[in-house]
């Protein structure tokens, strides 16, 4: 009877060994989807010339770049869109003027639809669930007051600065393009 | 607590009764190591299901994505290992299938009532092979895809339904997206279902006949002499004095099975970890390749040599079907024989079968080992595979897929383009003659063109008239040759040595004009000699009397030395050698203009893409992975050395 127990125990051990030889790589292979995909390098992009931006009227600019998809790289794709809002026409275009342009991600913080500009009311609205935002990106309550604003937070403000091109001496708007998790009251950078 | 749960479960599912055949199975003749082949086959089959399912997570069947997704799998250690196990376990399955069939044959385990066990087993064997080869082209590699092309033709050349089946398999006339989706359907859909169905029937028969006849009392003792593990069950109720006490299958046989499975899986894992499954270059009909079947089809490949033309289907269909038919009906033949005759017959069948199979297989490999043409082609394929993986490891692939890797690679395409367009006159071979040698060299050997070593040859009175330079061209009688000879006319040995040193500087200066990517570091370190060489060029040595060099000299009488050998210079020279910058008017020897028409590039001998690839290759301008930069450097050193 002793021998029988030993044989059972050996069989069990060998079976476990075989199962783990495949099981450990198998699980790690499945979990690879959780790994952070390769960094897409420089996120800072020149998106528009300052003189092309009208004051008080938002302009949507596409963010172009290489999109990595598993084994493929699409070299020139629209990665997302950014709303640029120029607040005032400043005479000086130095460092202090940086604050005059704001850049907002066009992705709605609610569920990720593309935020549109409502020209009549001059504010932002998301067509999916009627989230409303002012030109400062903050949430706005609908006039009727019947419906609550579905967005959990204001539009995502992106880092933005003005730079002067060395050769043409033109002032450009540079935006650091980032994506954030949807549906959260706090801004969390997407992994 | 556990016990009460199991009781609860049993009351609802009767699982104890369902598992009884397994739990209570006995082995009257005792456990044996030889019995393990069946169990090992089953477990390897499960290994294939598990690894195959996991690979499906990241595999994408289409001509643009297949190779790329397999390379993606190979990028991770886990993917590399799983694909390796999947690959090598498929070979192990086929070997074990063969061992199992031979063992069953020798054990005479096909006797009534186990005919169906025997027949399903025999059907499973070729089905396993087809299953295995249907997986090969899925990687989108050169080898696998050319295999399926040949296999398609074999099916197509079969009379009657052949062409129809070929079209369905390939999904049209040529290998493409549908070939891969069809093979994927076969490999992960239809064939697994067929194999699982047959396997369940096969295993069901083992238990059916193992227990039921035992209850009836079992046959004579002489049968048990030839008992298979399954047949042994038949005599469970009749223990003979020589037999050990009745032992249950579990764990006495199980521990043996598990040991064998662990050893086999261990060997497979080690090979998979160390070598991984092969990944050839992405399939591309323009790349040279000589297809060969897998080792288990080598015997049929050899057999096909003896049936040519319309009779090929005899070797590919009739003979394999006849062999299978012979084995299927072998039990009927065997039944007519006495046990002694049967034993001899079965040993003879095994010896003859294994002998013929290995004879044909060996002959096929022997032919290849003596076929230099095949060996060259095979090593070229290996080089392409390594190169494709080097390029794919560098960055992600473009949306057009992996086929662009080698198509846009100067190192791969350069020699092909040179051989096609340039090698009727030019060679491209190093000092030892390695490389592309023209049949009748009648123009300069372009190996190392633009390097200081190559340029020195044009400044050496002996070498410039050799066949490596102007010897076989009309320039042998030209001004350049006479000018170079003049330099050494009537001067003392000491002066000649000084002249050679000066010309070395000139060669260095001209080589710097080419700005070869492999020489940039060396050029950077040798600024002083380069400047000195430039001064000699337009000064004392008066090259600029005929040649233009930077702002000295005029165009029209000799090739421009400004940016000599640079990318742009070579593009112009190959594009149109009769341009004013090179050999205008009747000064051009026989060099054709390969891209004269800039407005209609499609009319030219070389497309802009091909021209760029050729020039990049001539200049050694291609990507080398960082790890192999050492051999690249040493190659450059030998280049400069001649």
Interface residues (C-beta under 8 A of the other chain):
Chain A: X4 X7 X8 X10 X11 X14 X15 X17 X18 X21 X22 X25 X26 X28 X29 X30 X32 X68 X70 X71 X72 X73 X74 X75
Chain B: X43 X47 X50 X51 X54 X57 X58 X65 X68 X69 X71 X72 X76 X77 X78 X79 X81 X82 X85 X250 X251 X252 X254 X255 X258 X259 X261 X262 X265 X266 X269 X395 X396 X397 X398 X399
